[in-house]
Amino acid sequence: MPIEQDLDTAVIGPVDLSFAPNAWVTIAAVGSFEDGSLSAQLVAEDYTTELPAGQSRITLYHAVEGAPDVDVKLADGTVLVQGLSYTGEFSLDVAANTYNIQVFEAGTDNLLLDLVDTIIDADSFYFIGLTSTPDSVQASVAVVGLNQVATFINGANGDIPETLPTGG
């Protein structure tokens, strides 16, 4: 719902969601309000499996309604994932480094997004959401450090309103 509004103005929900214990889940709002396809999608991220030394974990989520399946590659041609479809996700561990990450229409050389000089620091979790429209694919990136994850997971008890910080 819009900020500082009540439930009567909600564009999604209310919805009932279930979460596994000690799970890290991103709730993504995907679709279009105009055509009635807007919905809440759960994206499970792996924050509990130990990261190898000097590495980070990247989760990529395809949230571009109407966009084709995508292939994600490094500029040197290394394929990270092929055929990732709308609302699809994948995760992988990578060494800390600076990468040129490219998103192509699956099976083609049609470049949709070029993330040049993407810095991936060690001991961090990256969520990269492909967003916007098929004609203008963009990326939203969220980074959480290993220390933040440990602090949150070790201190989390209760339900969402009791666990998450509030603020404005």
C-alpha positions in Angstrom: 0.0 0.0 0.0 1.2 3.6 -0.5 3.3 5.0 2.4 1.2 6.4 5.3 -2.1 5.0 3.9 -4.4 2.4 5.3 -5.2 -1.2 4.1 -8.1 0.2 1.9 -5.5 1.6 -0.4 -3.4 -1.6 -0.7 -2.5 -2.6 -4.3 -1.6 -6.1 -3.1 -3.2 -8.2 -0.4 -3.6 -8.7 2.3 -1.8 -12.0 1.6 -1.0 -14.9 3.9 2.7 -15.9 3.7 4.5 -18.8 5.3 8.2 -18.8 6.1 10.5 -21.6 7.1 12.4 -21.2 10.3 15.8 -19.4 9.9 14.9 -18.5 6.2 15.9 -15.3 4.5 13.2 -14.4 2.0 12.8 -11.3 -0.2 9.2 -10.4 -0.9 9.1 -9.0 -4.5 6.1 -7.1 -5.8 6.0 -8.1 -9.5 3.6 -7.5 -12.4 1.4 -4.6 -13.3 -1.2 -2.7 -11.3 -2.8 -1.5 -14.5 -3.5 -5.0 -15.9 -4.2 -6.6 -12.6 -1.2 -8.9 -12.6 0.5 -7.3 -9.6 1.4 -9.9 -7.0 3.8 -10.7 -4.1 6.4 -13.3 -5.0 8.7 -15.0 -2.4 12.4 -15.3 -3.3 14.3 -17.6 -1.0 17.9 -16.6 -0.5 20.6 -18.8 1.0 22.1 -16.9 3.8 22.8 -19.9 6.1 25.1 -22.0 4.0 28.7 -21.0 4.8 30.4 -18.8 2.3 33.8 -20.0 1.0 36.6 -17.7 2.1 36.9 -14.6 -0.1 33.6 -15.2 -1.8 30.1 -13.8 -1.9 26.7 -15.1 -2.9 24.7 -13.5 -5.7 21.0 -14.1 -6.1 19.5 -12.9 -9.4 15.8 -12.5 -9.8 14.0 -11.8 -13.1 11.1 -9.5 -12.3 10.5 -7.9 -15.8 6.9 -8.8 -16.8 6.7 -9.3 -20.5 10.4 -9.6 -21.0 11.9 -12.7 -22.6 13.8 -15.4 -20.8 17.4 -14.2 -20.3 20.9 -15.5 -20.3 23.3 -13.9 -17.8 27.0 -13.9 -18.7 30.2 -12.2 -17.9 31.8 -10.0 -20.6 34.4 -12.7 -21.1 31.7 -15.1 -22.3 31.4 -17.0 -19.0 27.8 -18.2 -18.7 26.2 -17.7 -15.2 22.7 -18.9 -16.1 20.8 -19.6 -19.3 17.1 -19.3 -19.9 16.1 -17.5 -16.7 12.4 -16.8 -17.0 10.1 -14.2 -15.5 9.9 -14.7 -11.7 12.8 -17.1 -11.9 15.8 -16.9 -9.7 19.3 -18.4 -9.4 22.1 -18.1 -6.9 25.8 -18.7 -7.1 29.0 -18.1 -5.1 31.7 -15.9 -6.8 35.1 -14.7 -5.8 35.3 -11.1 -4.7 36.2 -9.1 -7.8 35.0 -6.5 -10.3 32.7 -8.0 -13.0 31.1 -6.9 -16.2 27.7 -8.7 -15.9 25.6 -8.8 -19.1 22.0 -9.8 -19.5 20.9 -11.0 -23.0 17.7 -12.2 -24.5 18.0 -16.0 -24.1 19.7 -17.7 -27.0 20.6 -14.4 -28.8 23.2 -11.7 -28.8 20.5 -9.1 -28.0 22.0 -7.2 -25.0 19.3 -6.1 -22.6 21.5 -4.8 -19.7 25.2 -4.3 -19.2 26.3 -3.9 -15.6 29.9 -2.6 -16.2 32.4 -2.6 -13.3 30.1 -4.3 -10.8 32.1 -4.6 -7.6 31.5 -7.8 -5.6 33.1 -7.6 -2.1 34.0 -10.7 -0.1 31.7 -11.9 2.6 28.6 -10.3 1.3 25.2 -11.4 -0.1 24.0 -9.6 -3.2 20.4 -9.6 -4.5 20.1 -8.3 -8.0 16.6 -7.8 -9.3 16.0 -7.3 -13.0 13.3 -4.6 -13.0 11.4 -2.1 -15.2 10.1 -2.9 -18.7 11.1 -5.2 -21.6 12.2 -2.1 -23.5 14.3 -0.7 -20.6 15.6 -3.5 -18.4 17.3 -2.2 -15.2 18.8 -3.7 -12.1 18.1 -3.1 -8.5 20.9 -4.2 -6.2 20.8 -4.9 -2.4 23.9 -5.9 -0.5 24.0 -7.4 3.0 27.3 -8.1 4.8 28.0 -11.4 6.5 28.2 -9.7 9.9 24.7 -8.1 9.4 23.2 -11.5 8.5 24.7 -13.2 11.6 23.5 -10.4 13.8 20.0 -10.6 12.4 19.7 -14.4 12.3 21.1 -14.8 15.8 18.8 -12.2 17.3 15.6 -13.0 15.4 12.8 -14.4 17.4 9.0 -14.0 17.1 6.9 -12.9 14.2 7.7 -10.2 11.6 6.3 -7.2 13.5 8.4 -8.2 16.5 11.6 -8.9 14.5 11.9 -6.2 11.8 12.9 -2.7 12.7 10.2 -0.1 12.2 10.8 3.4 11.0 10.0 6.0 8.5 
